[in-house]
Amino acid sequence: MKNQPTNPSDLKGTVLNIQRYCSHDGPGIRTTVFLKGCSLRCKWCGNPESIAFKPELSYDPQKCTGKACGRCLKPPFPEGAFYFVEGDDERVKVNWDLAADCDQALASLCPTGALEMFGKLMTVNEVLDEVEKDASFYRNTGGGMTISGGEVMLQPDFAAALLKGAHERGFNTAVETACNVPWSFIEKVLPHVDTMLHDHKLTVPERHKKWTGVDNKRILENFKKAYETFPDVVFIARTPLIPGVNADEEHIRAVLEFIRPHKNVIDYELLPYHRFGLGKYELLGEVYELDDYKTPSADLVARLQAIIDEAFGRKEKTSPGGN
Ligand code: SF4
């Protein structure tokens, strides 16, 4: 981000949302700060609002009162960005190309909340003051702050300042990352991280490219370098488990082979695919491509989990929840 201040507390980043009382993103009760911007295009992504760096407009037709309101048909809204179709229902339609430049000031003119922005600029201190509200939970449970995305490492100065500030306030820190970034970005962030949760999405480079838009060469190099350069960080590998994509024994065994030589990789979690985020594509005027895919069966998850448990020398492990 250009023209950033020199005081780290005043650095600004694009924050999608801050979620309190999380329990799957690191130890204890946590507050998870979601940043905007991602360098992958996973076809199953349930968080399309986290992909673009800029704050962006969303439109929920269920909340639009249509002709009874009509506020977005007039200036200062861009001409033609919103319109009615005669004979259709009473709600406005959106020309997403013309509406792309709408900002928070315009969205806030919508009286019903049908128009909202995904994401806003916040300073490090503004985020940490929000996180601080649950400090007593962190103290009692060993929890703290997790930064997720999007891709955390794509805002390396902001993420590093947030994590350093969280440590200074006495909070445990964690990041969720796919590490598809230059090593120099990771190097800035990891000195301030207690736990790094990282995605092994697919193992075969061509398949990784097919499903996420990039191959995994740089990602795997970054994981290995991170394990070796930061021995005090706790690493937890994860796979978002999608039938027909990666929910197979071959992938699970390949990930285990990659991580097991590194003793600071303490676990490998399976995150069964779910369809919760799909309505958000419609709010952004986009189409979800992976419509036919299903959540993995409990039997399949249990079978793959058993392979992991055996590799980690555990008799059994309850399945984690996941995204
Ligand atoms: S301003 Fe909001 S409620 Fe009014 S017509 Fe536009 S989208 Fe609908």
Boltz pocket constraint, residues with backbone or C-beta under 6 A from the ligand:
constraints:
  - pocket:
      binder: B
      contacts: [[A, 63], [A, 64], [A, 65], [A, 66], [A, 67], [A, 69], [A, 70], [A, 71], [A, 72], [A, 73], [A, 82], [A, 92], [A, 109], [A, 110], [A, 111], [A, 112], [A, 113], [A, 114], [A, 115]]
      max_distance: 6.0
